[in-house]
Amino acid sequence: MIKALRRPLLLGTGWLCIGLGVIGIIMPLFPTTPFLLVAVWAFSRSSPEMAERIRSHRLAGKFVRDWEDAGVIPRGAKVFAVAMMTAMFGYLHFGTSGPAWLEIGTALVMAAVAGFVLSRPSRRAS
């Protein structure tokens, strides 16, 4: 039964992530690329043709291929990601009255994510 549901669930996940990625193109501050990466992952296991369509897309394809093939995050995306995390933490700290444990936990998670993002290469090795 699980095997029978696997392909439809992966296809559904892929299409849901495509939809969320499209919303990310339209809405400021809503990410696009992470959803496309999940969509490619889901489609590669359920519909390789769709995965290849995303990988060869004229606008998004390069970023998806760079990530999949070499773990590359462009410098501008790194700066934007870290700046947004910093701004959101600033809002949490100065704009809300959350408990200290929430602020500390959020800061630790954001620092770990920022460390990971910054540790990735900015371009493919020559």
N, CA, C and O of each residue as an XYZ file, in Angstrom:
504
protein
N       0.822     -1.192      0.000
C       0.000      0.000      0.000
C       0.872      1.264      0.000
O       0.573      2.228     -0.706
N       1.942      1.255      0.788
C       2.826      2.418      0.843
C       3.443      2.678     -0.529
O       3.526      3.827     -0.963
N       3.876      1.616     -1.214
C       4.463      1.785     -2.532
C       3.456      2.374     -3.517
O       3.821      3.170     -4.383
N       2.202      1.986     -3.384
C       1.169      2.487     -4.285
C       0.934      3.979     -4.069
O       0.550      4.682     -5.005
N       1.155      4.471     -2.860
C       0.936      5.884     -2.561
C       2.175      6.743     -2.798
O       2.076      7.968     -2.869
N       3.323      6.120     -2.919
C       4.575      6.867     -2.998
C       4.600      7.830     -4.191
O       4.863      9.020     -4.022
N       4.331      7.325     -5.372
C       4.403      8.182     -6.565
C       3.399      9.335     -6.502
O       3.786     10.475     -6.757
N       2.117      9.085     -6.170
C       1.182     10.218     -6.081
C       1.581     11.243     -5.011
O       1.412     12.447     -5.209
N       2.109     10.765     -3.882
C       2.537     11.700     -2.837
C       3.722     12.536     -3.308
O       3.769     13.740     -3.055
N       4.674     11.911     -3.987
C       5.823     12.658     -4.504
C       5.396     13.639     -5.595
O       5.874     14.773     -5.632
N       4.501     13.208     -6.480
C       3.986     14.127     -7.502
C       3.256     15.307     -6.863
O       3.443     16.454     -7.267
N       2.432     15.017     -5.873
C       1.710     16.085     -5.171
C       2.656     17.047     -4.479
O       2.452     18.260     -4.510
N       3.698     16.502     -3.852
C       4.695     17.346     -3.200
C       5.397     18.226     -4.223
O       5.604     19.417     -3.991
N       5.760     17.639     -5.351
C       6.413     18.405     -6.402
C       5.550     19.547     -6.899
O       6.018     20.680     -7.016
N       4.291     19.254     -7.190
C       3.406     20.307     -7.698
C       3.097     21.351     -6.638
O       2.999     22.536     -6.957
N       2.941     20.941     -5.388
C       2.725     21.904     -4.302
C       3.919     22.850     -4.197
O       3.746     24.059     -4.043
N       5.127     22.297     -4.281
C       6.321     23.126     -4.192
C       6.481     24.033     -5.407
O       6.982     25.150     -5.282
N       6.064     23.566     -6.575
C       6.064     24.446     -7.753
C       5.121     25.625     -7.494
O       5.475     26.775     -7.753
N       3.938     25.337     -6.989
C       2.983     26.405     -6.684
C       3.528     27.391     -5.665
O       3.389     28.603     -5.834
N       4.149     26.880     -4.608
C       4.737     27.763     -3.602
C       5.901     28.568     -4.182
O       6.104     29.728     -3.823
N       6.653     27.947     -5.074
C       7.737     28.666     -5.741
C       7.221     29.801     -6.609
O       7.820     30.875     -6.652
N       6.117     29.569     -7.296
C       5.506     30.625     -8.121
C       5.020     31.763     -7.226
O       5.179     32.935     -7.566
N       4.432     31.419     -6.093
C       4.019     32.458     -5.140
C       5.239     33.261     -4.696
O       5.167     34.479     -4.535
N       6.358     32.567     -4.502
C       7.592     33.247     -4.106
C       8.104     34.219     -5.148
O       8.767     35.197     -4.803
N       7.810     33.972     -6.417
C       8.207     34.911     -7.467
C       7.404     36.200     -7.343
O       7.922     37.288     -7.595
N       6.153     36.075     -6.958
C       5.239     37.211     -6.906
C       5.347     37.973     -5.586
O       5.334     39.204     -5.573
N       5.454     37.235     -4.473
C       5.446     37.856     -3.147
C       6.863     38.162     -2.675
O       7.723     37.282     -2.686
N       7.110     39.392     -2.265
C       8.426     39.713     -1.716
C       8.677     38.936     -0.421
O       7.749     38.676      0.344
N       9.897     38.580     -0.192
C      10.369     37.890      1.012
C       9.905     36.440      1.135
O      10.205     35.786      2.134
N       9.187     35.930      0.151
C       8.776     34.523      0.167
C       9.746     33.777     -0.751
O       9.882     34.143     -1.918
N      10.418     32.748     -0.253
C      11.472     32.116     -1.051
C      10.930     31.331     -2.246
O       9.808     30.824     -2.217
N      11.731     31.243     -3.272
C      11.373     30.484     -4.460
C      12.275     29.267     -4.614
O      11.796     28.143     -4.765
N      13.568     29.496     -4.576
C      14.532     28.440     -4.867
C      14.409     27.222     -3.952
O      14.468     26.101     -4.457
N      14.240     27.378     -2.627
C      14.118     26.160     -1.802
C      12.938     25.288     -2.223
O      13.032     24.061     -2.198
N      11.838     25.912     -2.606
C      10.682     25.133     -3.048
C      10.977     24.425     -4.366
O      10.548     23.290     -4.574
N      11.704     25.091     -5.250
C      12.070     24.445     -6.515
C      13.020     23.276     -6.273
O      12.942     22.258     -6.961
N      13.904     23.417     -5.311
C      14.816     22.309     -4.993
C      14.047     21.093     -4.467
O      14.341     19.959     -4.845
N      13.077     21.329     -3.605
C      12.249     20.224     -3.106
C      11.427     19.629     -4.246
O      11.259     18.412     -4.321
N      10.915     20.483     -5.133
C      10.139     19.989     -6.279
C      11.002     19.100     -7.166
O      10.550     18.040     -7.598
N      12.235     19.512     -7.444
C      13.126     18.693     -8.267
C      13.402     17.365     -7.579
O      13.419     16.319     -8.228
N      13.619     17.403     -6.271
C      13.848     16.160     -5.513
C      12.637     15.224     -5.652
O      12.788     14.041     -5.955
N      11.438     15.771     -5.425
C      10.225     14.943     -5.495
C       9.995     14.430     -6.915
O       9.672     13.258     -7.106
N      10.157     15.291     -7.899
C       9.945     14.872     -9.281
C      11.011     13.888     -9.752
O      10.721     13.020    -10.575
N      12.229     14.004     -9.249
C      13.269     13.071     -9.692
C      12.939     11.644     -9.265
O      13.449     10.688     -9.849
N      12.093     11.495     -8.253
C      11.687     10.175     -7.780
C      10.329      9.739     -8.309
O       9.926      8.589     -8.133
N       9.619     10.671     -8.964
C       8.282     10.324     -9.435
C       8.062     10.655    -10.908
O       7.295      9.971    -11.586
N       8.721     11.688    -11.405
C       8.551     12.111    -12.790
C       9.848     12.773    -13.263
O       9.960     13.999    -13.258
N      10.824     11.961    -13.670
C      12.118     12.523    -14.086
C      12.001     13.581    -15.182
O      12.838     14.480    -15.264
N      10.976     13.482    -16.021
C      10.788     14.481    -17.067
C      10.526     15.861    -16.461
O      11.069     16.859    -16.934
N       9.700     15.920    -15.421
C       9.415     17.199    -14.764
C      10.657     17.734    -14.061
O      10.912     18.938    -14.091
N      11.422     16.864    -13.437
C      12.652     17.303    -12.778
C      13.591     17.934    -13.796
O      14.209     18.964    -13.526
N      13.694     17.318    -14.954
C      14.579     17.853    -15.989
C      14.054     19.174    -16.557
O      14.843     20.040    -16.934
N      12.748     19.332    -16.620
C      12.179     20.604    -17.080
C      12.558     21.746    -16.144
O      12.851     22.853    -16.595
N      12.552     21.479    -14.846
C      12.949     22.511    -13.888
C      14.447     22.786    -14.010
O      14.876     23.940    -14.033
N      15.242     21.708    -14.087
C      16.696     21.870    -14.202
C      17.103     22.616    -15.467
O      18.155     23.255    -15.490
N      16.300     22.548    -16.507
C      16.656     23.218    -17.758
C      15.865     24.512    -17.977
O      15.935     25.097    -19.058
N      15.123     24.959    -16.980
C      14.360     26.200    -17.095
C      15.317     27.361    -17.345
O      16.398     27.412    -16.758
N      14.930     28.281    -18.204
C      15.854     29.345    -18.619
C      16.205     30.312    -17.489
O      17.287     30.897    -17.517
N      15.334     30.503    -16.498
C      15.628     31.427    -15.407
C      16.108     30.711    -14.139
O      17.141     31.073    -13.576
N      15.375     29.718    -13.700
C      15.690     29.065    -12.433
C      16.651     27.894    -12.573
O      17.295     27.500    -11.601
N      16.751     27.343    -13.762
C      17.530     26.121    -13.963
C      18.972     26.214    -13.526
O      19.493     25.274    -12.926
N      19.639     27.333    -13.812
C      21.049     27.474    -13.459
C      21.250     27.363    -11.948
O      22.174     26.686    -11.497
N      20.400     28.016    -11.166
C      20.534     27.992     -9.713
C      20.284     26.592     -9.156
O      20.980     26.144     -8.245
N      19.296     25.917     -9.705
C      18.983     24.555     -9.262
C      20.135     23.613     -9.614
O      20.569     22.823     -8.775
N      20.625     23.693    -10.835
C      21.759     22.831    -11.252
C      23.003     23.122    -10.433
O      23.695     22.195    -10.014
N      23.302     24.408    -10.195
C      24.480     24.759     -9.401
C      24.391     24.160     -8.002
O      25.381     23.647     -7.481
N      23.207     24.224     -7.391
C      23.046     23.660     -6.054
C      23.167     22.143     -6.086
O      23.919     21.564     -5.301
N      22.440     21.499     -6.981
C      22.454     20.032     -7.038
C      23.830     19.482     -7.386
O      24.271     18.494     -6.799
N      24.507     20.113     -8.331
C      25.770     19.577     -8.823
C      26.969     19.951     -7.950
O      27.899     19.155     -7.811
N      26.961     21.152     -7.361
C      28.155     21.610     -6.660
C      27.878     22.276     -5.314
O      28.810     22.762     -4.673
N      26.625     22.311     -4.871
C      26.308     22.933     -3.583
C      26.537     24.434     -3.570
O      26.843     25.005     -2.523
N      26.393     25.083     -4.723
C      26.684     26.508     -4.866
C      25.476     27.350     -4.452
O      24.342     27.089     -4.852
N      25.759     28.371     -3.634
C      24.776     29.411     -3.319
C      25.411     30.728     -3.758
O      26.463     31.097     -3.235
N      24.804     31.445     -4.703
C      25.405     32.697     -5.182
C      25.606     33.710     -4.052
O      24.838     33.747     -3.091
N      26.646     34.525     -4.184
C      26.996     35.504     -3.151
C      25.814     36.413     -2.803
O      25.558     36.670     -1.627
N      25.102     36.893     -3.804
C      23.958     37.766     -3.541
C      22.872     37.080     -2.721
O      22.246     37.704     -1.864
N      22.653     35.804     -2.983
C      21.654     35.048     -2.222
C      22.115     34.863     -0.779
O      21.303     34.894      0.145
N      23.413     34.673     -0.588
C      23.952     34.543      0.777
C      23.736     35.834      1.558
O      23.261     35.814      2.693
N      24.092     36.956      0.936
C      23.944     38.256      1.595
C      22.477     38.498      1.934
O      22.156     38.932      3.040
N      21.588     38.218      0.984
C      20.161     38.423      1.213
C      19.655     37.528      2.347
O      18.911     37.983      3.217
N      20.057     36.261      2.336
C      19.587     35.328      3.363
C      20.042     35.758      4.760
O      19.242     35.775      5.696
N      21.302     36.099      4.898
C      21.818     36.502      6.211
C      21.196     37.833      6.643
O      20.879     38.011      7.820
N      21.018     38.763      5.710
C      20.387     40.044      6.039
C      18.944     39.837      6.501
O      18.505     40.476      7.457
N      18.210     38.956      5.836
C      16.822     38.702      6.235
C      16.743     38.022      7.599
O      15.881     38.348      8.416
N      17.654     37.071      7.840
C      17.666     36.432      9.161
C      17.973     37.458     10.249
O      17.358     37.446     11.316
N      18.924     38.341      9.974
C      19.279     39.380     10.947
C      18.099     40.318     11.187
O      17.793     40.656     12.330
N      17.447     40.732     10.121
C      16.290     41.626     10.254
C      15.156     40.953     11.026
O      14.525     41.578     11.878
N      14.902     39.697     10.733
C      13.812     38.996     11.421
C      14.140     38.780     12.899
O      13.256     38.847     13.754
N      15.410     38.520     13.190
C      15.779     38.396     14.602
C      15.655     39.757     15.288
O      15.209     39.842     16.432
N      16.050     40.818     14.586
C      15.886     42.158     15.159
C      14.431     42.451     15.468
O      14.111     43.020     16.512
N      13.554     42.062     14.561
C      12.130     42.250     14.805
C      11.670     41.433     16.012
O      10.920     41.926     16.854
N      12.122     40.190     16.089
C      11.745     39.343     17.227
C      12.208     39.971     18.532
O      11.464     40.003     19.512
N      13.434     40.468     18.543
C      14.007     41.009     19.783
C      13.392     42.358     20.164
O      12.994     42.561     21.311
N      13.318     43.283     19.192
C      12.872     44.636     19.507
C      11.384     44.870     19.283
O      10.811     45.784     19.877
N      10.752     44.069     18.447
C       9.365     44.331     18.088
C       8.346     43.450     18.766
O       7.144     43.674     18.625
N       8.800     42.450     19.501
C       7.859     41.566     20.200
C       8.312     41.413     21.644
O       9.389     41.869     22.029
N       7.481     40.774     22.416
C       7.851     40.536     23.816
C       7.854     39.034     24.091
O       7.220     38.550     25.029
N       8.590     38.312     23.239
C       8.673     36.869     23.404
C       9.565     36.496     24.582
O      10.361     37.310     25.049
N       9.429     35.272     25.056
C      10.272     34.821     26.168
C      11.739     34.698     25.736
O      12.047     34.512     24.559
N      12.617     34.807     26.710
C      14.062     34.763     26.441
C      14.462     33.451     25.777
O      15.300     33.456     24.875
N      13.884     32.328     26.199
C      14.266     31.041     25.617
C      13.961     30.991     24.125
O      14.684     30.354     23.359
N      12.882     31.670     23.711
C      12.530     31.711     22.294
C      13.553     32.520     21.502
O      13.965     32.117     20.414
N      13.955     33.648     22.046
C      14.964     34.477     21.376
C      16.302     33.744     21.276
O      16.949     33.761     20.229
N      16.706     33.112     22.354
C      17.981     32.385     22.351
C      17.928     31.223     21.368
O      18.865     31.025     20.595
N      16.851     30.460     21.389
C      16.696     29.340     20.464
C      16.683     29.799     19.018
O      17.311     29.187     18.155
N      15.959     30.885     18.761
C      15.901     31.428     17.405
C      17.277     31.905     16.956
O      17.685     31.663     15.821
N      17.988     32.581     17.849
C      19.330     33.066     17.505
C      20.265     31.906     17.188
O      21.052     31.986     16.245
N      20.189     30.839     17.958
C      21.063     29.679     17.720
C      20.742     29.010     16.377
O      21.648     28.670     15.616
N      19.460     28.825     16.096
C      19.065     28.203     14.826
C      19.484     29.091     13.656
O      20.046     28.598     12.678
N      19.217     30.390     13.746
C      19.588     31.297     12.658
C      21.099     31.357     12.472
O      21.576     31.435     11.340
N      21.860     31.323     13.564
C      23.321     31.333     13.448
C      23.810     30.064     12.763
O      24.723     30.114     11.940
N      23.206     28.929     13.098
C      23.597     27.672     12.453
C      23.261     27.693     10.965
O      24.069     27.265     10.140
N      22.086     28.182     10.621
C      21.687     28.263      9.210
C      22.592     29.244      8.468
O      23.032     28.958      7.354
N      22.869     30.390      9.071
C      23.753     31.370      8.433
C      25.142     30.780      8.234
O      25.763     30.988      7.192
N      25.632     30.043      9.231
C      26.936     29.392      9.090
C      26.950     28.413      7.934
O      27.916     28.358      7.174
N      25.878     27.637      7.796
C      25.794     26.685      6.683
C      25.764     27.423      5.347
O      26.506     27.079      4.427
N      24.911     28.431      5.243
C      24.781     29.186      3.987
C      26.122     29.814      3.609
O      26.546     29.738      2.456
N      26.782     30.427      4.578
C      28.055     31.092      4.293
C      29.181     30.110      3.989
O      30.169     30.477      3.354
N      29.038     28.865      4.436
C      30.099     27.878      4.190
C      30.024     27.272      2.780
O      30.974     26.624      2.340
N      28.928     27.472      2.084
C      28.792     26.932      0.736
C      29.595     27.778     -0.242
O      29.776     28.975     -0.018
N      30.076     27.176     -1.318
C      30.798     27.973     -2.311
C      29.857     28.964     -3.007
O      28.654     28.730     -3.122
N      30.443     30.078     -3.466
C      29.651     31.113     -4.155
C      29.595     30.908     -5.653
O      28.737     31.471     -6.332
N      30.507     30.102     -6.169
C      30.485     29.783     -7.605
C      31.155     28.436     -7.787
O      31.870     27.950     -6.911
N      30.907     27.847     -8.941
C      31.490     26.552     -9.255
C      33.003     26.657     -9.319
O      33.549     27.681     -9.731
N      33.675     25.593     -8.909
C      35.133     25.553     -9.007
C      35.543     25.548    -10.477
O      34.908     24.894    -11.305
N      36.579     26.261    -10.784
C      37.037     26.364    -12.185
C      37.780     25.129    -12.618
O      38.231     25.049    -13.761
